[in-house]
Amino acid sequence: MAIIDMKPLSMAEVDDIAKAINDDEDKEIHGFLKKFTKLKTKEAKKMREELENLNLLKLKGEHIAKIMDLLPEDSVDINKIFIDISLDDDETNKILEVVKKYN
C-alpha cells in the first residue's frame, strides 16, 4: 500500500478506510478502532467540515483529528489537546459548540 496523502485523520475516518480494504490485517484494525471510535463515519465527516468552517487560525488538522477522537466536554479537555498554543474563550466556546452536537 502506498502513501497517497499525508493528512491527520480521526479514528472514525481511519476505520472507514480500513473497511474499504479487504485483508486480515485491516479487519484487525477495524476491530480495534470499533472499540474506541465514538463517531460514525457520516458524523465524523460533518464534524470535520464544521470545525474547518470555524476558520480558526490556531485550529490545525491534527487538532481537529484529536477533537474528533476525544470529544472534549469542557475547556480543560480542550486545553489538553492544544498543548502547544492557547485558545481564548471565544475560540474554545466555538469548538465546544460543535462538539456538543456530536456527544
Order of alpha helices (4+ residues) and beta strands (2+ residues): alpha-alpha-alpha-alpha-alpha-alpha
